């Protein structure tokens, strides 16, 4: 077994989840302080900060090894390898050698190296040897998450699942060459369709506050955030809710929007966010198990894992977005927790989150959502309507209105 052999009760881990709460269990590695999250129905307990290997392509074997070992030392246990370039695959394989069991690997199927360059393909005579090359260079017999690589149109998705590509993926799983089936996409419509299909267990998706604000007709690769709206794109909000409801784990790519969110001149908000704030934003979206940070130096690893010891002020993306000179959110709960403390003791952010999940299924609320709401210590019906929370909300959410809505949906 790989890092997936971790169990909540095992030595060195402390459970963070309410014993009655089996919805999204978490644990903390006592040795490193890293929080682990359950990645949907895969059941894997992944570090909430992960390593995206893409930028290591430009580094030599020693530099690659230094980054990987520092990640390992700090409790990072999930690694994405979509790259087909042979050297980086070899360098990563050597870096994890002797420690394979400590890592969950996202290995991509359909990412190939042809004539000295990366090519995404569904041609099986290219796909099969490229995946075998991945296993060989990583010096492993399997990857934990076999990713159907980069699907950004519904036509391509339908072609994959109705053809030999998906048959190959199923064969890999049956043989134990992959442990779980995943998919990577940047397209919200594709992701929504996949999340509803029941054919994958997790999705790797582009997620950050800038992308969440783009209208549906604007592509994330346009590089122009000037058309950003005043709130979260409802299609993207629905995707995250669907993933949590259907127990489809999300791993996050592009969490920093290529660094543009760090520059007030490039950010759609007119202000800069920090890496810790971007990480916190991603980790507060429903369904997210891990944000994969593209570290290429040891210092960048340390910057990312500083999230684990950051205080609430350092994590506070909400105040920045609410006071931004352009495209600020308004009226929508982002589950940031600024409404705390509730005078009645209600976990307002969680009630709002479950209410939003329930609203997707008015006719029949999923049992998982109902059960999760039931085990909360206090419910919407316990609201005294003091409105103190509303004075603290940076987004002017009608919290009392949300509590009334929750009471109507859940009955108490």
C-alpha positions, 0 to 999 in steps of 0.5 A: 500500500502507498500513503493510502494505508493511513488510518485515522486511529493510527499512531501519529495522527489525531482525528479532527472530525466529530466522531459522528461526522463521517462526511469529510473526515480530517486528521492531523499528522502529529509529527508534521502538523499537516492536516489530511483530508479525505479525498472523496470516495477514494477514501485516501487521506491526502495532505491539504497542501500538495505538490504540483510537479510541473515547474520542476521540469526546469530543474536538475535532479538535485534541485528536484530531490531537495523540493520533494524531500522538503515536501515529505519532511513537512507532511505533503503526501500527494504529488501530481505528475502530468508532465510527459517530459522524460527527465522530470519523470526520472528525477521525480522517480529518483526523488521518491525512491525508497519512500514510495509508500509515503506518497499518493501519485496523480499520474496522467493517462494521455499525456505523451512525449512525441518528437521532443515535446508534450502532446495530449492524445487519445491515440492508444498506440501513444497512450499505452507506452507513455503510461508505462514510461511513467510507471517505469521512470517513477519506479513504481508498479502503480499510481494511486490516482489514474487521471484521464488527462485534460478533458475540456469539451463534452465531445471529447468526454463522450468519445473517451467513455464510449471508446477504447480509452476508457476501456484501457483505464478500467483495465489498468484499475482491474490490474492494480496499475491505478488504484482510483480513476480521476480526471483533470479539466479546466472546463466547468461544464465538463467537470459538472458532467463528470461529477454527475456521471459516476465514472470517476472518483475525483477531479482535478480542477482549476480553482481560485477566486479570479476564475470563480468570478469569470462569466461562463462565456469567458475562458480561463486562458483568456488572461483577461479578468476585466469581465469578472462579475460581482460574485461567484459564477453559479455554475462553478458554485454548483460544481463544488456543491455537486462534488461534495454531495456526490463524494467526488474529491477535488484536487486544485490546480491553478490556485494562484492563477499563475501568480497574477493574484499576487500582483494588484496590477494583474488581479481582477480585484485591484488588490493583491492576495497572498499565497496563504490567502489563496490556499485558504480560499481553495480549501474552503470550497466544498469538496476540496481535498488538496490544493496542489502548489507548483513549488520549484524551490524549497523556499516555495515549499516552506511558504506553502506549508506556512499555511498550516501554522498561519493565524486567521488574520493571515488566512483572511481572503474575505476582508481583502475581496470585500474591500477590493476596489473592483469586482467585490463579492456581495450578498453571497456566503463564502463560508469564510467564518467572519460571522463568528462568534454566534451568540447562540453558538451556531456554526453559521458557515456550516449551516449555510454550506449545507443549505446551499447543498440542499438547495440543489436538490429541493425535491429530495435532499441527499441523505448525506446532507441531511445526516450532516445537518442532523449531527450539528450541535445547533441548527438554524432553529436555534438562531435568536435573530440578534443580527450580530453576525450580519454586522461582521459579515464582509459580504453583507450576507443576510444571515438571518435570512439564510437561517430561515431558509435552512429551517424551512429546508431542513425542518428545524 
